[in-house]
Amino acid sequence: LSNYLAQAEQELAVNTNLVQQIESTYERLGTNYFSDAKTPEEAKAKIRELMIKDRQVTAARKEANALLTQVYNLEPRKAENLSTLAASKGLAVQVSEPFTSGEPPESLKVDATFTREAFKLSSDEPFAGPIAGEDGFYLIAANKTLPSEVPSLDQIRERVTSDFKLISAITMARQEGMEFAARLTNALAAGRSFTSVCAEARLKPVLPAPIAPGTTNSPEVEAHVNLLLFKRAVFGTAIGAASPFVNSQDGGFIVYVQSKLPLDEAVVQAQLPRFTESIRNAMQNEAFQNWFRKEAETGLRDVPYFRQPAAMSGAARK
C-alpha cells in the first residue's frame, strides 16, 4: 500500500471538493464516531487519512488485478509465469519460508486466507490473488509442496508448548468474550452506553470505517477477522444493539451497530450513470435471450431432430 501513498495524496490535493467532502462526511458520521479524536479537527484529519487509505487500497488492488490478468494470459499456463512477468516489469518475486495449512508464513503480514488460497494451488490453477494483507495485496504461485513428516518430540516441543498456550488463551478469550457479551446486552437494555460498558471492562473498542453490504475489502477488518463473517454480524444486528459473541480464528468479536448512515448524494450521483448502464445492459441481455429462445423454438420446430413424435394409437382390424 505504501507504494500508492504519494498517488493517493496527489489525488486528494487536486480534489477541489475535498474540504466539502470531509465536512459532509464529518456531519454524517457525527462527533462520536471517532472516539479517540479530542477535537473536530482531529476527527476531520482521521477522515482524510481514511480517504487516503481507501485510495491506496483501490489503486493497489487494481494494479494487482491487472498483473494477475496478464499472468493468466501467458501460455502455457504454469507457475513460473509469475516470475517471468514480474522480471519483465522490474518486480521481485520472493519465495516464502515453508508453512502449513494452519500457520501463515511468519515473514508475511497475512492471515488464514493466504494459507487457504495457497493450499488450493495446483498445476491446473497455479495462481491466486489478489489476497489482502496488512501491508498490501499478494499474488501467489505454486512453488513446491514438501512431503509430510512426523518430527520427533524434541524437534517440535517448543512449538507444541506454544500451540498449547495459544489454544488455552483462545479458549479463555472466548469464554471471557461470551461473558462480556451477556453483560453488555443487559447494560444496553438498562440504558447504558456501549463505550461506558467497554471502559468499565477495560476494553478499547475498535472503530472501522463505515461498511456496506457490497463492501469487498476492508483491510482494517480483514487483518483480524473474515470480512464475510464480520458483515454477517453487522447486518444481522439492530441499530443501537450488540451482536452475540462471534468466534474467530484467534478468539472472537462483538459488533455494536452505532448507526445507519444515509446515502452520500455525491457518491450516488457519481456512480448512478455506471449503475444505470449496468441495469440497462442486463435488461437488454435478458430481452435478447428471451427473443433468441422464441426464435430458436420457431426456427427449429420443423427440423426432424427437434420435431416431437406424433401420438400413435393402435387399433385391431377385423
VOPAGU-2260 file (C-alpha; in pm, 1 decimal, decimal comma):
REM VOPAGU-2260
SITE   aa  ch    i         X         Y         Z
SITE  LEU   A    0       0,0       0,0       0,0
SITE  SER   A    1     286,7     237,1      73,4
SITE  ASN   A    2     373,9     243,9    -298,9
SITE  TYR   A    3      47,0     427,3    -363,9
SITE  LEU   A    4      63,4     681,7     -81,5
SITE  ALA   A    5     202,3     962,9    -299,9
SITE  GLN   A    6     -55,3     890,8    -569,3
SITE  ALA   A    7    -340,5     895,3    -317,2
SITE  GLU   A    8    -222,7    1221,4    -162,7
SITE  GLN   A    9    -186,0    1377,8    -508,1
SITE  GLU   A   10    -540,8    1277,1    -599,6
SITE  LEU   A   11    -668,8    1443,8    -285,5
SITE  ALA   A   12    -455,7    1751,9    -349,1
SITE  VAL   A   13    -625,0    1818,7    -684,0
SITE  ASN   A   14    -971,0    1743,1    -549,0
SITE  THR   A   15   -1141,6    2081,3    -538,6
SITE  ASN   A   16   -1428,7    1939,6    -331,0
SITE  LEU   A   17   -1206,0    1778,3     -67,4
SITE  VAL   A   18   -1291,4    2018,8     214,2
SITE  GLN   A   19   -1662,0    1989,4     137,0
SITE  GLN   A   20   -1643,8    1608,6     127,2
SITE  ILE   A   21   -1462,0    1594,8     460,1
SITE  GLU   A   22   -1714,4    1832,6     615,8
SITE  SER   A   23   -2013,7    1637,2     484,6
SITE  THR   A   24   -1858,1    1308,9     599,8
SITE  TYR   A   25   -1792,4    1456,4     943,3
SITE  GLU   A   26   -2151,6    1581,9     970,6
SITE  ARG   A   27   -2286,1    1246,8     854,0
SITE  LEU   A   28   -2076,7    1036,9    1093,6
SITE  GLY   A   29   -2127,8    1260,3    1393,8
SITE  THR   A   30   -1893,2    1379,1    1666,0
SITE  ASN   A   31   -1884,2    1043,5    1846,4
SITE  TYR   A   32   -1771,7     833,0    1551,6
SITE  PHE   A   33   -1400,1     885,2    1616,2
SITE  SER   A   34   -1389,7     814,1    1986,5
SITE  ASP   A   35   -1015,2     882,3    2014,2
SITE  ALA   A   36   -1038,8    1223,7    1844,2
SITE  LYS   A   37   -1040,3    1503,0    2101,0
SITE  THR   A   38   -1142,6    1782,1    1864,7
SITE  PRO   A   39   -1340,0    1816,2    1539,6
SITE  GLU   A   40   -1010,9    1897,7    1363,9
SITE  GLU   A   41    -861,2    1565,6    1476,5
SITE  ALA   A   42   -1173,6    1382,4    1359,1
SITE  LYS   A   43   -1153,1    1550,4    1018,8
SITE  ALA   A   44    -784,0    1461,2     995,5
SITE  LYS   A   45    -875,6    1096,9    1055,0
SITE  ILE   A   46   -1141,1    1119,5     783,4
SITE  ARG   A   47    -872,6    1246,1     546,9
SITE  GLU   A   48    -647,8     953,2     649,2
SITE  LEU   A   49    -930,2     709,0     573,3
SITE  MET   A   50    -983,5     871,2     233,9
SITE  ILE   A   51    -612,8     832,5     157,4
SITE  LYS   A   52    -614,8     469,6     277,3
SITE  ASP   A   53    -919,1     395,1      62,8
SITE  ARG   A   54    -742,6     532,0    -245,5
SITE  GLN   A   55    -429,0     332,8    -163,6
SITE  VAL   A   56    -630,0      12,9    -132,5
SITE  THR   A   57    -820,9      79,0    -455,0
SITE  ALA   A   58    -505,3     155,4    -652,9
SITE  ALA   A   59    -311,5    -141,3    -515,0
SITE  ARG   A   60    -596,0    -385,7    -578,3
SITE  LYS   A   61    -643,9    -250,8    -931,9
SITE  GLU   A   62    -274,1    -291,3   -1010,0
SITE  ALA   A   63    -270,7    -642,5    -862,7
SITE  ASN   A   64    -575,7    -744,6   -1066,3
SITE  ALA   A   65    -418,5    -608,4   -1383,9
SITE  LEU   A   66     -97,8    -801,6   -1319,4
SITE  LEU   A   67    -286,4   -1122,6   -1243,3
SITE  THR   A   68    -481,1   -1087,7   -1570,2
SITE  GLN   A   69    -153,8   -1061,7   -1761,0
SITE  VAL   A   70     -20,9   -1370,7   -1584,7
SITE  TYR   A   71    -330,4   -1570,4   -1680,0
SITE  ASN   A   72    -292,7   -1463,6   -2043,0
SITE  LEU   A   73      53,1   -1619,7   -2071,8
SITE  GLU   A   74      53,6   -1959,9   -2239,6
SITE  PRO   A   75     117,4   -2232,2   -2147,8
SITE  ARG   A   76     -18,0   -2165,6   -1800,8
SITE  LYS   A   77     245,0   -2250,3   -1541,1
SITE  ALA   A   78     359,7   -2117,6   -1204,3
SITE  GLU   A   79     686,9   -1984,2   -1346,8
SITE  ASN   A   80     491,7   -1726,2   -1549,1
SITE  LEU   A   81     456,7   -1508,0   -1240,5
SITE  SER   A   82     834,8   -1478,8   -1206,5
SITE  THR   A   83     875,2   -1422,5   -1579,7
SITE  LEU   A   84     620,6   -1142,2   -1592,8
SITE  ALA   A   85     746,1    -982,5   -1271,9
SITE  ALA   A   86    1102,1    -977,0   -1404,9
SITE  SER   A   87     986,8    -804,3   -1724,0
SITE  LYS   A   88     832,1    -530,8   -1508,0
SITE  GLY   A   89    1125,8    -493,5   -1272,8
SITE  LEU   A   90     944,0    -660,1    -983,4
SITE  ALA   A   91    1096,0    -914,3    -748,6
SITE  VAL   A   92     926,8   -1243,6    -666,5
SITE  GLN   A   93    1006,5   -1385,7    -325,0
SITE  VAL   A   94     975,6   -1744,9    -208,7
SITE  SER   A   95     821,1   -1775,1     134,6
SITE  GLU   A   96     955,2   -1998,2     405,6
SITE  PRO   A   97     773,7   -2334,0     440,6
SITE  PHE   A   98     435,8   -2309,3     610,3
SITE  THR   A   99     145,3   -2535,5     695,3
SITE  SER   A  100    -224,6   -2502,3     623,4
SITE  GLY   A  101    -277,9   -2379,0     978,5
SITE  GLU   A  102      10,7   -2133,8    1001,3
SITE  PRO   A  103      70,5   -1847,2     756,1
SITE  PRO   A  104     431,8   -1758,8     672,0
SITE  GLU   A  105     578,2   -1560,2     960,7
SITE  SER   A  106     757,5   -1319,2     726,7
SITE  LEU   A  107     432,9   -1204,0     562,9
SITE  LYS   A  108     160,2    -990,4     717,4
SITE  VAL   A  109    -123,1   -1219,4     609,9
SITE  ASP   A  110    -398,7   -1422,0     772,1
SITE  ALA   A  111    -559,6   -1761,5     716,6
SITE  THR   A  112    -697,6   -1651,7     378,5
SITE  PHE   A  113    -343,1   -1663,8     241,8
SITE  THR   A  114    -280,6   -2022,1     351,6
SITE  ARG   A  115    -626,5   -2132,8     239,6
SITE  GLU   A  116    -565,8   -1998,6    -111,9
SITE  ALA   A  117    -208,5   -2130,7    -118,2
SITE  PHE   A  118    -318,4   -2487,2     -44,5
SITE  LYS   A  119    -571,8   -2471,9    -330,1
SITE  LEU   A  120    -295,7   -2415,3    -586,0
SITE  SER   A  121    -233,1   -2691,9    -837,1
SITE  SER   A  122     -87,2   -2745,2   -1183,7
SITE  ASP   A  123    -428,1   -2657,0   -1331,3
SITE  GLU   A  124    -469,8   -2348,3   -1109,8
SITE  PRO   A  125    -114,3   -2232,3   -1032,7
SITE  PHE   A  126    -205,9   -1874,1    -933,6
SITE  ALA   A  127    -418,5   -1698,7    -672,7
SITE  GLY   A  128    -488,7   -1342,2    -568,3
SITE  PRO   A  129    -510,7   -1061,8    -506,2
SITE  ILE   A  130    -500,8   -1164,7    -139,1
SITE  ALA   A  131    -537,4    -879,7     110,0
SITE  GLY   A  132    -267,7    -842,2     374,2
SITE  GLU   A  133    -196,6    -575,2     632,9
SITE  ASP   A  134      52,1    -400,3     405,0
SITE  GLY   A  135     -89,5    -465,4      57,6
SITE  PHE   A  136    -213,5    -731,3    -180,7
SITE  TYR   A  137     -39,2   -1053,2    -273,2
SITE  LEU   A  138     -28,5   -1254,9    -595,6
SITE  ILE   A  139      97,2   -1604,6    -533,0
SITE  ALA   A  140     202,1   -1901,4    -745,3
SITE  ALA   A  141     270,6   -2260,3    -653,8
SITE  ASN   A  142     637,0   -2330,7    -574,9
SITE  LYS   A  143     656,3   -2677,2    -427,5
SITE  THR   A  144     485,1   -2898,2    -173,0
SITE  LEU   A  145     704,0   -3054,8      90,4
SITE  PRO   A  146     635,7   -3416,8     186,6
SITE  SER   A  147     458,7   -3482,3     513,6
SITE  GLU   A  148     674,0   -3595,5     804,3
SITE  VAL   A  149     633,4   -3691,3    1166,2
SITE  PRO   A  150     900,7   -3499,0    1357,6
SITE  SER   A  151    1035,8   -3613,6    1689,3
SITE  LEU   A  152     903,2   -3458,8    2009,2
SITE  ASP   A  153    1234,7   -3284,4    2071,3
SITE  GLN   A  154    1203,9   -3112,5    1732,8
SITE  ILE   A  155     857,5   -2978,2    1798,8
SITE  ARG   A  156     849,3   -2950,0    2177,7
SITE  GLU   A  157     874,8   -2570,0    2171,2
SITE  ARG   A  158     604,4   -2537,5    1904,2
SITE  VAL   A  159     372,4   -2785,3    2080,7
SITE  THR   A  160     412,8   -2589,8    2403,2
SITE  SER   A  161     342,7   -2263,6    2219,9
SITE  ASP   A  162      38,2   -2414,6    2045,9
SITE  PHE   A  163     -97,8   -2539,8    2377,3
SITE  LYS   A  164     -60,0   -2193,7    2530,1
SITE  LEU   A  165    -227,2   -2035,8    2227,4
SITE  ILE   A  166    -521,9   -2276,7    2234,7
SITE  SER   A  167    -562,7   -2218,7    2608,4
SITE  ALA   A  168    -550,4   -1841,3    2554,6
SITE  ILE   A  169    -809,6   -1857,7    2274,9
SITE  THR   A  170   -1038,1   -2068,9    2494,5
SITE  MET   A  171   -1006,0   -1820,6    2779,4
SITE  ALA   A  172   -1060,9   -1524,4    2546,8
SITE  ARG   A  173   -1377,0   -1680,2    2404,1
SITE  GLN   A  174   -1510,7   -1759,9    2748,9
SITE  GLU   A  175   -1447,4   -1401,9    2863,6
SITE  GLY   A  176   -1595,5   -1271,8    2537,3
SITE  MET   A  177   -1920,3   -1460,9    2588,4
SITE  GLU   A  178   -1944,9   -1340,8    2947,2
SITE  PHE   A  179   -1887,3    -980,3    2838,3
SITE  ALA   A  180   -2148,6   -1016,6    2563,1
SITE  ALA   A  181   -2407,7   -1115,5    2823,7
SITE  ARG   A  182   -2313,7    -820,4    3049,4
SITE  LEU   A  183   -2317,9    -584,6    2751,7
SITE  THR   A  184   -2665,5    -691,9    2642,4
SITE  ASN   A  185   -2804,0    -635,2    2993,1
SITE  ALA   A  186   -2626,5    -299,2    3025,7
SITE  LEU   A  187   -2757,2    -170,6    2691,0
SITE  ALA   A  188   -3108,4    -277,8    2787,5
SITE  ALA   A  189   -3067,6     -74,5    3106,7
SITE  GLY   A  190   -2985,7     236,0    2903,2
SITE  ARG   A  191   -2609,0     242,7    2944,1
SITE  SER   A  192   -2381,2     338,2    2655,0
SITE  PHE   A  193   -2158,4      93,9    2470,8
SITE  THR   A  194   -1842,1     293,9    2539,6
SITE  SER   A  195   -1907,4     315,2    2912,8
SITE  VAL   A  196   -1955,6     -61,4    2939,9
SITE  CYS   A  197   -1632,8    -116,9    2747,2
SITE  ALA   A  198   -1445,4     130,8    2965,1
SITE  GLU   A  199   -1570,4     -42,8    3278,2
SITE  ALA   A  200   -1441,2    -375,4    3142,7
SITE  ARG   A  201   -1112,4    -210,3    3039,0
SITE  LEU   A  202   -1175,7    -291,9    2676,0
SITE  LYS   A  203   -1092,0     -49,9    2395,6
SITE  PRO   A  204   -1343,2     -55,5    2107,6
SITE  VAL   A  205   -1202,4     -63,6    1754,5
SITE  LEU   A  206   -1379,2     167,0    1510,3
SITE  PRO   A  207   -1353,6      52,2    1147,1
SITE  ALA   A  208   -1459,9     260,2     850,2
SITE  PRO   A  209   -1829,8     251,3     752,6
SITE  ILE   A  210   -1919,8     -71,9     577,1
SITE  ALA   A  211   -2188,4    -159,0     323,0
SITE  PRO   A  212   -2335,7    -492,5     211,3
SITE  GLY   A  213   -2140,9    -456,6    -112,5
SITE  THR   A  214   -1805,8    -384,6      54,7
SITE  THR   A  215   -1547,9    -624,8     -90,8
SITE  ASN   A  216   -1239,0    -520,5     100,7
SITE  SER   A  217   -1165,4    -368,3     438,0
SITE  PRO   A  218    -800,1    -418,9     535,8
SITE  GLU   A  219    -853,1    -298,2     892,1
SITE  VAL   A  220   -1127,0    -561,0     939,4
SITE  GLU   A  221    -961,5    -838,0     737,9
SITE  ALA   A  222    -645,1    -800,3     943,1
SITE  HIS   A  223    -839,4    -954,0    1232,6
SITE  VAL   A  224   -1147,0   -1142,6    1109,8
SITE  ASN   A  225   -1307,5   -1275,5     794,9
SITE  LEU   A  226   -1488,4    -989,8     617,7
SITE  LEU   A  227   -1794,1   -1200,3     528,5
SITE  LEU   A  228   -1828,0   -1314,3     891,1
SITE  PHE   A  229   -1795,9    -954,3    1006,9
SITE  LYS   A  230   -2057,3    -823,2     760,5
SITE  ARG   A  231   -2296,1   -1101,5     860,0
SITE  ALA   A  232   -2268,2    -990,0    1222,1
SITE  VAL   A  233   -2306,6    -621,2    1133,2
SITE  PHE   A  234   -2613,7    -651,9     912,9
SITE  GLY   A  235   -2773,6    -907,5    1141,7
SITE  THR   A  236   -2765,1    -666,2    1435,1
SITE  ALA   A  237   -3018,0    -389,8    1500,9
SITE  ILE   A  238   -2910,8     -26,6    1530,9
SITE  GLY   A  239   -2815,5      56,3    1888,6
SITE  ALA   A  240   -2771,6    -312,2    1974,6
SITE  ALA   A  241   -2477,9    -550,1    2009,7
SITE  SER   A  242   -2429,5    -881,8    1834,7
SITE  PRO   A  243   -2368,6   -1205,6    2020,9
SITE  PHE   A  244   -2005,6   -1304,1    2066,8
SITE  VAL   A  245   -1879,3   -1440,6    1733,7
SITE  ASN   A  246   -1591,2   -1688,6    1732,1
SITE  SER   A  247   -1298,4   -1607,9    1504,4
SITE  GLN   A  248    -975,1   -1789,3    1433,5
SITE  ASP   A  249    -783,0   -1636,0    1722,6
SITE  GLY   A  250   -1064,1   -1554,3    1964,3
SITE  GLY   A  251   -1377,5   -1368,4    1867,8
SITE  PHE   A  252   -1550,6   -1033,5    1845,0
SITE  ILE   A  253   -1868,0    -841,8    1926,4
SITE  VAL   A  254   -2018,8    -584,3    1693,1
SITE  TYR   A  255   -2206,3    -281,4    1821,5
SITE  VAL   A  256   -2404,9    -105,8    1547,0
SITE  GLN   A  257   -2389,9     264,3    1621,5
SITE  SER   A  258   -2595,4     399,3    1333,2
SITE  LYS   A  259   -2705,2     353,3     974,4
SITE  LEU   A  260   -2558,1     625,4     759,2
SITE  PRO   A  261   -2765,6     799,5     492,6
SITE  LEU   A  262   -2661,1     771,8     131,3
SITE  ASP   A  263   -2395,0    1015,7      21,1
SITE  GLU   A  264   -2567,5    1204,5    -260,5
SITE  ALA   A  265   -2234,3    1298,7    -416,1
SITE  VAL   A  266   -2136,7     931,8    -438,1
SITE  VAL   A  267   -2482,0     834,7    -564,8
SITE  GLN   A  268   -2468,4    1093,8    -842,9
SITE  ALA   A  269   -2115,3     992,1    -936,7
SITE  GLN   A  270   -2197,6     620,5    -958,1
SITE  LEU   A  271   -2552,3     649,6   -1093,8
SITE  PRO   A  272   -2455,4     656,1   -1464,9
SITE  ARG   A  273   -2246,6     339,6   -1433,5
SITE  PHE   A  274   -2516,4     167,1   -1228,9
SITE  THR   A  275   -2787,3     269,3   -1477,7
SITE  GLU   A  276   -2574,8     141,7   -1765,9
SITE  SER   A  277   -2524,3    -196,1   -1592,6
SITE  ILE   A  278   -2900,5    -230,3   -1535,3
SITE  ARG   A  279   -2970,6    -134,8   -1897,4
SITE  ASN   A  280   -2718,5    -391,2   -2023,3
SITE  ALA   A  281   -2868,3    -661,4   -1800,8
SITE  MET   A  282   -3221,6    -587,1   -1923,1
SITE  GLN   A  283   -3108,2    -579,7   -2287,3
SITE  ASN   A  284   -2930,5    -911,1   -2241,8
SITE  GLU   A  285   -3239,1   -1065,5   -2082,9
SITE  ALA   A  286   -3460,3    -931,9   -2365,3
SITE  PHE   A  287   -3221,8   -1072,3   -2625,3
SITE  GLN   A  288   -3213,3   -1411,5   -2456,3
SITE  ASN   A  289   -3595,5   -1424,5   -2449,5
SITE  TRP   A  290   -3615,4   -1320,8   -2816,5
SITE  PHE   A  291   -3347,8   -1571,7   -2917,8
SITE  ARG   A  292   -3521,7   -1853,9   -2728,3
SITE  LYS   A  293   -3852,4   -1785,5   -2903,5
SITE  GLU   A  294   -3686,1   -1754,8   -3244,1
SITE  ALA   A  295   -3495,7   -2077,1   -3189,0
SITE  GLU   A  296   -3813,1   -2262,0   -3090,9
SITE  THR   A  297   -3988,6   -2132,0   -3403,9
SITE  GLY   A  298   -3696,6   -2195,9   -3638,0
SITE  LEU   A  299   -3629,6   -2546,3   -3512,5
SITE  ARG   A  300   -3993,3   -2653,0   -3494,3
SITE  ASP   A  301   -3983,2   -2826,2   -3834,3
SITE  VAL   A  302   -3635,4   -2973,6   -3804,9
SITE  PRO   A  303   -3680,8   -3354,2   -3783,8
SITE  TYR   A  304   -3436,0   -3390,0   -3496,8
SITE  PHE   A  305   -3632,9   -3146,9   -3280,7
SITE  ARG   A  306   -3979,6   -3246,2   -3400,6
SITE  GLN   A  307   -4186,4   -3409,6   -3129,8
SITE  PRO   A  308   -4307,6   -3760,1   -3220,5
SITE  ALA   A  309   -4675,1   -3772,3   -3305,2
SITE  ALA   A  310   -4905,3   -3957,8   -3074,8
SITE  MET   A  311   -4988,4   -4305,3   -3200,8
SITE  SER   A  312   -5280,5   -4527,9   -3122,0
SITE  GLY   A  313   -5327,7   -4888,1   -3208,0
SITE  ALA   A  314   -5648,2   -5048,7   -3333,6
SITE  ALA   A  315   -5730,6   -5405,9   -3414,9
SITE  ARG   A  316   -5874,3   -5461,0   -3761,3
SITE  LYS   A  317   -6120,3   -5733,3   -3812,0
